[in-house]
């Protein structure tokens, strides 16, 4: 297989997580991406990298509006949950989140997910297939449990976080809101809060629930998709190279764009690349296109500029504080998989997940690890 054919295979497979879970939305975004900014009634689609960054850093945003990430967080948690805050409250909450996710926090958490990787990937050495989706789910749940210092089964935590996100996903997408969504989302979030913080209701439990939702859903979306890219595009040589792997991690996070859309609402009139924006307009910021995931394939030897690659984590004061953790988890996952050079043997899209994801992504080793690795 040539590099080009492998890249085409990887792109075709990865596209399925969009076309089979949200076909109408994906088609709309694909048709409108030729322009940096496109208005459709009261909705503004933002595809270009500069316009995307401008929208996040220079356009006043209503962070409590319905249909936005902050609005959903406020609706599900009663407010004060990081994503809907501004000013002093946001800075204080962000510090409380960012400190455990800094270098020391990642070092503390690393043995947790490495144990999951070692145990879950052991069957590859015996010639058996491994489904990377339940692996990613347990890894995410175990990490959240350790991060928040709570008891409970990691897989139950991950399942509850996934369900809470899935029930609220309609609030983040264009189109009518199905009846009963708010009630279902509130019930799912209450279940998650009971798992994470049964004795501490209120703002603390709400923040924990939102963190769990963000961490679990992005991890479960990203890790299997990144592994599939490596398998189809024959990137295992880069994944095995300690010098190249950090760049490959950034590249794979760029092309998988675990949170491909950032829904926002303008709080004041503005201009985005020549397109007038009015207060109250809904902004659909397409991280996938801003980071050129749809056009530029991952390559650790010729990576995208950091300013482009990092757009998948947002920009400005509200950029994702978990970026370091996401990179570390993917780095360790690729390092653990690379000696086996696994190939995908079964893939099935999760049509109900909040983020574009695989429901099943099974791989089998094509190479036995060397003893000196």
Secondary structure as UniProt FT lines:
FT   HELIX           3..19
FT   TURN            20..21
FT   HELIX           23..32
FT   TURN            33..34
FT   STRAND          37..40
FT   TURN            41..42
FT   STRAND          43..46
FT   HELIX           49..57
FT   TURN            63..64
FT   TURN            66..67
FT   HELIX           69..77
FT   TURN            83..84
FT   HELIX           87..100
FT   HELIX           103..121
FT   HELIX           122..126
FT   STRAND          130..131
FT   HELIX           132..148
FT   HELIX           154..168
FT   HELIX           169..172
FT   TURN            179..180
FT   HELIX           181..196
FT   TURN            198..199
FT   TURN            201..202
FT   HELIX           203..232
FT   TURN            233..234
FT   HELIX           236..240
FT   HELIX           242..256
FT   STRAND          261..266
FT   STRAND          270..272
FT   TURN            273..274
FT   STRAND          275..277
FT   TURN            279..280
FT   STRAND          282..286
FT   HELIX           287..290
FT   TURN            291..295
FT   HELIX           300..302
FT   HELIX           306..309
FT   HELIX           310..313
FT   HELIX           316..318
FT   TURN            321..322
FT   HELIX           323..338
FT   TURN            339..340
FT   STRAND          343..350
FT   STRAND          357..364
FT   TURN            371..372
//
